[in-house]
């Protein structure tokens, strides 16, 4: 995994609801961090790198952020002090959703 980041990450534990491309079933993941470009979802249940997901996040200021996302990387075997999970990149956020996410991150 490359440590090159395009967006500042904030350590935030929030719940994301997630569905895979088939839309069957819903999983809930807690985040370890969130940025304008994505999130790290903590879990022992892991999707494959490149897999497409649909994410939802209820925002504290009201409303729900919905977006497509792609699994950018997977940490299956965490080292000491790390958690297993997935780095997920947000894709094609609508302008209103991007503004809502920016506002949420600034207030966090």
C-alpha positions, 0 to 999 in steps of 0.5 A: 500500500502506498502512503501517498495521500491526496486528502487529509485523514481524520481519525473518526469512528462512524458507521458506514452501511455497505452493499456490494455490486449485487446489492444483496444484504447490508453490512455495517462497518466502523471507520478508523478514519475518513477523508474527502476521498475515502475511508478505512473500514475496520473489519475481519469481513473483507472485500477484494481489492478493486471491488465496487461498493455502495456506501451510506453514512448518516450525517450528524447535521442531517441527511445521508451521504450515499456514494459508490466506492472502490476497495483500494487496498486490503489489510488482511494481516494487521501488524501490532497496533493496526486493525484489519480492514479495507481502504475504500475510495469514494467515487463520483460524489454528487456536488451536494454530497461532497459539500455535506462530507466537507462540512462534516469533516470540518466539524468533526 
